[in-house]
Amino acid sequence: MTLKRQLFVASLLMLLIPWAGLQFVLELDQALRQQALQQLQDQADRLAQTAGDLSLGLPAVAPQTPAIYVENLRSSLNLDGYSDDWPGYDEAEQFQPWQQSPQPNGDTSKPTMRWQAATDQRHLYLLIRISNHQPIFFNPGAPEQPHDRLRLWLEPANGNLSPDTQPAAWLIRTPAPGKVYATTHGPGSATSSTAPKSDYRVNGYWQSAGTGWQIELELPKPPQGSRLGFSAQRLGSADSIQTSTSTDPLPVLVARNPGLERQLTSGMSSGQNARLVEPAGWVIAQQTTPSRQAPPEFEALSPLQIVEHTSLNALRALVQFYQPKPVTVSASTNRLDMDALPNEGLVRHEDDSVWLMTTKPVFGGRTLILEQSLDQLLTFSGSTLGSVITRSTLIIIGLTLVLLGYASWLSWRIARLQRAVSASIDQDGRITGSLPGSGARDELGQLQNHFAQMADRLHGYNRYLESFSQRLSHELKTPVAVVRSSLENLTHSETEEERSQYIGRAAAATERLRKILNGMSEAARLEQSFDHADKEAFDLADVIGQATAAYQSLDEHHQFDYAGPESGISLMGSPELMVQLLDKLVDNARDFTPQDGRIQIGLEQTERHSCLFVFNEGSTLPDNPDTSIFSPFVSVREGREEGHLGQGLLIVQLIADFHGGRAEAGNETRNDSEGVCFRVIVPAAHS
């Protein structure tokens, strides 16, 4: 798997953060719903007690009791006989809250009556429509001719009628569409023998409507609990009709009680909906408190706020998806089916909003329904957390893109390094060129720099191997040639003196071959010993001081001086190897130091390094040597010994490398004497 895919998979694991947040939101939502339901039940108990105290004097409407529901008006009506200003008006009249008399045998061709009732708390308004029946108007000149008329009955709220009295009754008929007034024959009956009198308190407009007619009436508002009936009649004709709501008993007027609604509002919290329902299902009080947080204006939102609100809506949808399935109930109807209404739980309104509902019984058989908006609840509980989840999701998406871009950049750098490495090595494994360095300070840049250094070192080592064979061939060629020529001359020599001379020359050449082979073996053995050598802490000054004293006792032809502390220079390494290094430097110095010349050995210490130096008087190094004097078979000075092999300084370099240091040489003048100074610089023990 590529680095880019690995980082992509790793970045996908960060999506567990919003998933865990969603699980927490779901658990929080369930806990808050349980807590909110308990609080809602306690609040409903208090509201039910208040509603029961206020409705003690109101008679309850039983399930089988006929009733006419009266809407509360928010604005005054224009009494003109039309329904365009009535509550719930729609041009198609599909959503009008009509109340309708049952059609006989379900025959839609028969005349039918529909009505609405409304109040502005001062008057009672009636809108009655007769369909499938063209009107016949009243002829004052021939009152006995068939005509359409409307009769109304009103019974007091207490219903205490004596046997000799009848409910108040009115008769409405008109010779033409337009303004109408009701007439009454007194307190008895509309067919009383007394002369009819106009009751201007009951007035309205009669208008034609489609296949029938409708009338809009205004009359004084009756007391709470009064009963009202009306009937549309046509008598004395073959197609006479009798459409009526005048049952026995008369339908009771049911209206919403403003006093109850005001009391319910005082005990409700924001985002709640409360309804007080009669046993028959009629709503006599309904109040909704708005949410504390008004929806923000879209133009006032920043792009980040738009994303947060969108994410919060998505969070609500997810929470609702995992919630129990709510029961659908109507929030705008005036009558509820109490049998289909759950006692508590989640319900859904027509606008697709979800509510938490509980019900409580009220004195008189009524029921209080209290609902809490889950959107309001989720806004309180999840808006901050939803914002956190939204921002974390956006950050994760951004980090994923950054990681993918970073992975692509790393892949490009690694591929470029791979191409550079491949281009620097040919098919035979030879280093053909150098790697470019990197200016980046990260690990990959350091890796490229290390590769470049390794390639340079390998390239140098390849050059060393190629030149080593040439130098070895050059070193071996001379003694081999001397041995061969001496043996050839030995066969042709005639005197013992000549034979002794040729034998001695061959022996000297053979000794030189032995030294070359021994030097090479010593260097090889030294490199192999590094694998098994253990580093330890020792006092370098003490070791060098003792070795210098030994050199002076063994060599009487040179002067040895030690310049440095007697102790206190700690080094991590091998004291035996350091003595071997010093031996090689001293042997090299003796080879090039004249008789009674001075050899100075010293130690210097800085904060991070220790420096061992050996200075000898005598011949100096050339200014620009062709090769490094620490390479094998290299000798750039002429000493008193012939046939110098140049293997000692190679061993010095190997031991210095083992201790993490370096060896260097240069010409110096000390005490008015010219010579060469060799330095070995190694890291201090604490560094």
Residue pairs with C-beta under 8 A, 6 or more apart in sequence:
1 9
2 411
3 407
3 410
3 411
3 414
4 404
4 407
4 408
4 411
6 407
7 403
7 404
7 406
7 407
8 400
8 403
8 404
8 407
10 403
11 396
11 399
11 400
11 403
11 404
12 400
14 396
14 399
14 400
15 396
17 392
17 396
18 389
18 392
18 393
18 396
21 385
21 388
21 389
21 392
22 315
22 318
22 389
24 385
25 315
25 319
25 382
25 385
25 386
25 389
26 319
26 322
28 381
28 382
28 385
29 319
29 323
29 378
29 381
29 382
32 377
32 381
33 323
33 356
33 374
33 377
36 356
36 372
36 377
37 344
37 356
37 358
40 356
40 358
40 370
40 372
41 344
41 358
41 360
43 267
43 268
43 269
43 370
44 358
44 359
44 360
44 368
44 370
45 360
46 267
47 264
47 267
47 268
47 274
47 360
47 368
47 370
48 360
48 361
48 362
48 368
50 263
50 264
50 267
51 260
51 263
51 264
51 276
51 285
51 362
51 366
51 368
52 362
52 363
52 364
52 366
53 363
54 257
54 259
54 260
54 263
55 257
55 260
55 276
55 284
55 362
55 363
55 364
55 366
56 363
56 364
58 224
58 225
58 257
58 284
58 364
59 157
59 225
59 252
60 278
60 279
60 364
60 365
60 366
61 67
61 252
61 254
61 278
61 279
61 280
61 282
62 279
62 280
62 365
63 279
63 280
63 281
64 280
65 249
65 252
65 280
66 245
66 247
66 249
66 250
66 251
66 252
67 251
67 252
67 253
67 254
67 280
67 282
68 99
68 115
68 117
68 228
68 245
68 251
68 252
68 253
68 254
69 97
69 99
69 117
69 254
69 255
69 282
69 334
69 335
70 117
70 118
70 119
70 124
70 253
70 254
70 255
70 256
71 87
71 88
71 97
71 116
71 117
71 118
71 119
71 255
71 334
72 118
72 119
72 121
72 255
72 256
72 258
73 87
73 118
73 119
73 120
73 125
74 87
75 85
76 120
77 85
77 86
77 118
77 120
77 125
77 216
77 218
78 85
79 125
79 203
79 204
79 205
79 216
79 218
80 205
80 207
80 216
81 177
81 178
81 204
81 205
81 206
81 207
81 214
81 215
81 216
82 207
82 216
83 89
83 93
83 96
83 116
83 127
83 129
83 214
83 216
86 96
86 116
86 118
86 127
87 97
87 116
87 118
88 95
88 96
88 97
89 96
90 96
96 116
97 116
97 334
98 114
98 115
98 116
98 129
99 114
99 115
99 116
99 117
100 112
100 113
100 114
100 115
101 112
101 113
101 114
101 243
101 244
101 245
103 110
103 112
104 110
108 132
109 132
110 132
111 130
111 131
111 132
111 133
111 212
111 232
111 241
111 243
112 130
112 131
112 132
112 243
113 128
113 129
113 130
113 131
113 232
113 243
113 244
113 245
114 128
114 129
114 131
115 126
115 127
115 128
115 129
115 230
115 245
116 126
116 127
117 124
117 125
117 126
117 127
117 253
118 124
118 125
118 127
119 125
119 221
119 255
121 221
121 258
122 220
122 221
123 218
123 219
123 220
123 221
124 218
124 219
124 220
124 221
124 222
124 228
124 253
125 216
125 217
125 218
126 204
126 215
126 216
126 217
126 219
126 230
127 214
127 215
127 216
127 217
128 150
128 214
128 215
128 217
128 230
128 232
129 209
129 212
129 213
129 214
130 148
130 212
130 213
130 214
130 232
130 241
130 243
131 209
131 210
131 211
131 212
132 211
132 212
133 148
133 211
133 212
133 213
133 234
133 241
134 211
134 212
134 213
135 148
135 208
135 212
135 213
136 146
136 147
136 148
136 234
136 237
137 147
137 148
137 173
137 174
137 175
137 176
138 147
138 148
138 149
138 173
138 174
138 175
139 145
139 147
139 175
140 175
144 236
145 236
146 234
146 235
146 236
146 237
146 240
147 173
147 234
148 173
148 213
148 232
148 233
148 234
149 171
149 172
149 173
149 232
149 233
149 234
150 171
150 172
150 173
150 215
150 230
150 231
150 232
150 233
151 169
151 170
151 171
151 172
151 190
151 230
151 231
151 233
151 246
152 169
152 170
152 172
152 182
152 202
152 217
152 219
152 228
152 229
152 230
153 166
153 167
153 168
153 169
153 228
153 229
153 230
153 246
153 250
154 167
154 168
154 169
154 222
154 226
154 227
154 228
155 161
155 167
155 168
155 226
155 227
155 228
155 229
155 249
155 250
156 167
156 223
156 226
157 222
157 223
157 224
157 225
157 226
158 225
159 227
159 249
161 167
165 187
165 188
166 187
166 188
166 189
167 227
167 229
167 250
168 184
168 187
169 184
169 185
169 189
169 190
170 182
170 183
170 184
170 190
170 199
170 202
171 182
171 183
171 184
171 185
171 190
171 196
172 180
172 181
172 182
172 183
172 202
172 204
172 206
172 215
172 217
173 180
174 180
174 206
177 205
177 206
177 207
177 208
177 213
178 205
178 206
179 203
179 204
179 205
180 203
180 204
180 205
180 206
180 215
181 198
181 199
181 200
181 202
181 203
182 198
182 199
182 201
182 202
182 203
182 217
182 219
183 196
183 197
183 198
183 199
184 190
184 196
184 197
184 199
185 191
185 192
185 193
185 194
185 195
185 196
185 197
186 192
186 194
186 197
201 219
201 220
202 217
202 218
202 219
203 217
203 218
204 215
204 216
204 217
204 218
205 215
205 216
206 213
206 214
206 215
207 213
207 214
207 215
207 216
222 228
222 253
224 253
224 255
224 257
225 252
225 253
226 252
226 253
227 249
227 250
227 251
227 252
227 253
228 250
228 251
228 253
229 244
229 245
229 246
229 247
229 250
229 251
230 244
230 245
230 246
231 242
231 243
231 244
231 245
231 246
232 241
232 243
232 244
233 240
233 241
233 242
233 243
233 244
234 240
234 241
245 251
254 278
254 282
254 284
255 284
256 283
256 284
256 285
256 286
257 276
257 284
257 285
260 276
260 284
260 285
261 285
261 286
261 287
264 274
264 276
264 285
264 287
265 287
265 289
268 274
268 287
268 289
268 370
269 289
269 372
270 289
270 290
270 291
270 292
270 376
271 289
271 290
271 291
271 292
271 372
271 373
271 375
271 376
271 377
272 288
272 289
272 370
272 371
272 372
272 373
273 286
273 287
273 288
273 289
273 331
273 355
273 370
273 371
273 373
274 285
274 286
274 287
274 288
274 368
274 369
274 370
274 371
275 283
275 285
275 286
275 336
275 368
275 369
276 283
276 284
276 285
276 286
276 362
276 366
276 367
276 368
276 369
277 283
277 284
277 336
277 338
277 366
277 367
277 368
277 369
278 284
278 365
278 366
279 338
279 365
279 366
279 367
280 335
281 335
281 336
281 337
281 338
282 334
282 335
283 333
283 334
283 335
283 336
284 366
291 373
291 375
291 376
291 379
292 376
293 379
296 305
296 309
298 306
301 309
307 390
307 394
308 386
308 387
308 390
308 391
311 386
311 387
311 389
311 390
311 393
312 382
312 383
312 386
312 387
312 390
315 378
315 382
315 386
315 389
316 375
316 378
316 382
319 378
319 382
320 354
320 374
323 346
323 354
323 374
324 345
324 346
325 346
326 345
326 346
326 347
326 348
326 354
326 355
327 342
327 345
327 346
327 347
327 348
328 347
328 348
328 349
329 336
329 341
329 347
329 348
329 349
329 357
330 336
330 349
330 350
331 349
331 350
331 351
332 350
336 369
338 367
341 359
341 369
342 357
342 359
343 358
343 359
344 357
344 358
344 359
345 356
345 357
346 354
346 355
346 356
346 357
346 374
347 354
347 355
347 357
347 371
348 354
348 355
349 355
353 373
353 374
353 375
354 373
354 374
354 375
355 371
355 372
355 373
355 374
356 371
356 372
356 373
356 374
356 377
357 369
357 370
357 371
357 372
358 369
358 370
359 367
359 368
359 369
359 370
360 367
360 368
360 370
361 367
361 368
362 368
410 444
413 444
413 448
414 444
417 444
417 447
417 448
417 451
420 435
420 436
420 448
421 435
421 451
421 455
423 433
424 431
424 432
424 433
424 434
424 435
424 455
425 431
425 432
426 432
430 462
431 455
431 458
431 459
431 462
434 452
434 455
434 456
434 459
435 448
435 451
435 452
435 455
435 456
436 448
436 452
437 448
437 449
437 452
438 444
438 445
438 446
438 448
438 449
438 452
439 445
440 448
464 631
467 627
468 632
468 633
471 631
471 632
471 633
471 634
472 516
472 632
472 633
474 633
475 516
475 633
475 645
476 513
476 516
478 509
478 512
479 509
479 510
479 512
479 513
479 516
480 509
480 513
482 505
482 506
482 508
482 509
483 506
483 509
483 510
483 513
486 502
486 503
486 505
486 506
486 509
487 502
487 506
489 498
489 502
490 499
490 502
490 503
490 506
493 499
493 502
512 643
515 643
515 645
516 645
519 632
519 645
519 647
520 632
520 647
522 647
522 651
523 632
523 647
523 650
523 651
523 654
526 580
526 651
526 654
526 655
527 654
530 654
530 658
533 574
533 577
533 658
534 574
535 572
535 573
535 574
536 572
536 573
536 574
536 575
537 570
537 571
537 572
537 685
538 570
538 571
538 573
538 575
539 567
539 568
539 569
539 570
539 571
540 569
540 570
540 571
540 578
540 603
540 610
540 612
541 564
541 565
541 566
541 567
541 568
541 569
541 603
542 566
542 567
543 575
543 578
543 579
544 562
544 564
544 578
544 582
544 601
544 603
544 612
545 562
545 564
545 566
545 567
547 579
547 582
547 583
548 560
548 562
548 601
549 562
551 560
551 586
551 599
551 601
552 560
555 590
557 595
557 596
558 590
558 593
558 596
558 597
558 598
558 599
559 596
559 597
559 598
559 599
560 599
560 600
560 601
561 598
561 599
561 600
561 601
562 600
562 601
562 602
563 600
563 601
563 602
563 603
564 601
564 602
564 603
564 604
565 603
565 605
569 603
569 605
569 610
570 684
570 685
570 686
571 578
571 610
571 659
571 682
571 684
571 685
572 685
573 658
573 659
573 682
574 658
574 659
577 655
577 658
577 659
578 612
578 655
578 659
580 651
580 655
581 612
581 651
581 652
581 655
581 656
581 680
582 601
582 612
582 614
584 648
584 649
584 651
584 652
585 614
585 648
585 652
585 678
585 680
586 599
586 601
586 614
587 648
588 648
588 649
588 678
589 599
589 614
589 615
589 616
589 676
589 678
590 599
590 616
591 639
591 640
591 641
591 644
592 616
592 618
592 619
592 637
592 638
592 639
592 640
592 676
593 599
593 616
593 617
593 618
593 675
594 617
594 618
594 640
597 616
597 617
597 618
598 616
598 617
598 671
598 673
599 614
599 615
599 616
599 617
600 613
600 614
600 615
600 616
600 670
601 612
601 613
601 614
602 612
602 613
602 615
603 610
603 611
603 612
603 613
604 610
604 611
604 613
605 611
605 684
606 684
607 684
608 683
608 684
608 687
609 661
609 681
609 682
609 683
609 684
609 687
610 681
610 682
610 683
610 684
611 679
611 680
611 681
612 679
612 680
612 682
613 677
613 678
613 679
613 680
614 677
614 678
615 668
615 670
615 675
615 676
615 677
615 678
616 675
616 676
617 673
617 674
617 675
618 637
618 639
618 675
618 676
619 637
619 638
619 639
619 676
620 637
620 667
620 674
620 675
620 676
621 629
621 636
621 637
621 665
621 666
621 667
621 676
622 636
625 636
627 634
628 634
629 635
629 636
629 646
629 649
629 665
630 649
630 650
630 652
630 653
630 663
630 665
631 646
631 650
632 646
632 647
632 650
633 645
633 646
633 647
634 646
634 649
635 644
635 645
635 646
637 676
649 663
652 663
652 678
652 680
653 663
656 662
656 663
656 680
656 681
656 682
659 682
659 683
660 682
660 683
661 680
661 681
661 682
661 683
662 680
662 681
663 678
663 679
663 680
663 681
664 678
664 679
664 681
665 676
665 677
665 678
665 679
666 676
666 677
666 679
667 674
667 675
667 676
667 677
668 674
668 675
668 676
668 677
669 675
670 677
